[in-house]
Amino acid sequence: MDYKEIKKLVLQKVDIKTVVDHYLGSGKQVGKQFFYRSPFKEGFDRTPSFAVLPSKQIFKCFSTNKGGNVIKFV
């Protein structure tokens, strides 16, 4: 099994919301998205600006403009 196959398998099997909840606690659900305080900012945001969209298995941090999948988050 090469790197690409392993990466594909991880992305299929691992739920991004479960991983983010493990690191940041429960997020606030707004529609289909869950919002958290940004883990990438010095200190923490006053208002949640880190969004997770479980249906697409992606995250986006609006305060730092970072985004990606569960592998990039970890």
C-alpha positions in Angstrom: 0.0 0.0 0.0 1.5 3.3 -1.0 1.0 6.8 0.5 -1.9 7.8 -1.8 -3.8 4.7 -0.9 -3.3 5.2 2.8 -4.3 8.9 2.5 -7.5 7.9 0.7 -8.3 5.3 3.2 -7.8 7.7 6.2 -10.0 10.3 4.5 -12.8 7.7 4.0 -12.7 6.3 7.5 -12.0 9.3 9.8 -14.7 11.8 10.6 -13.4 15.3 10.7 -16.0 16.5 13.3 -15.0 13.7 15.7 -11.3 14.7 15.4 -12.0 18.4 15.8 -14.3 17.7 18.8 -11.5 15.7 20.4 -9.1 18.7 20.2 -11.5 21.7 20.7 -14.6 20.3 22.5 -18.1 20.5 21.1 -18.9 23.1 18.5 -22.0 25.2 18.0 -24.2 24.0 15.2 -25.4 26.6 12.7 -27.2 24.9 9.9 -25.0 22.1 8.5 -21.8 23.6 9.9 -20.2 23.5 13.3 -18.3 26.5 14.6 -15.4 26.6 17.1 -12.9 29.1 18.3 -9.8 29.1 16.1 -7.0 26.8 17.2 -4.6 28.5 14.9 -4.8 32.0 16.4 -2.6 33.3 19.1 -4.8 32.8 22.2 -8.4 32.1 21.2 -11.0 34.0 19.3 -13.7 35.8 21.2 -16.2 34.6 18.7 -16.1 31.2 16.8 -14.5 31.6 13.4 -13.4 28.0 12.7 -16.0 26.1 10.8 -16.3 22.4 10.1 -18.6 21.1 7.4 -19.1 17.3 8.1 -20.9 16.6 4.8 -17.8 17.6 2.8 -15.3 16.5 5.5 -13.5 19.9 5.4 -12.7 22.8 7.8 -12.2 26.5 7.2 -10.7 29.0 9.6 -11.9 32.5 8.7 -9.6 34.3 11.1 -6.4 32.8 9.6 -7.7 31.8 6.1 -6.6 28.1 6.6 -8.7 25.2 5.4 -8.5 21.6 4.4 -9.4 18.1 5.4 -8.8 16.1 8.5 -5.2 15.2 7.6 -4.3 18.9 7.2 -6.1 19.8 10.5 -4.0 17.2 12.5 
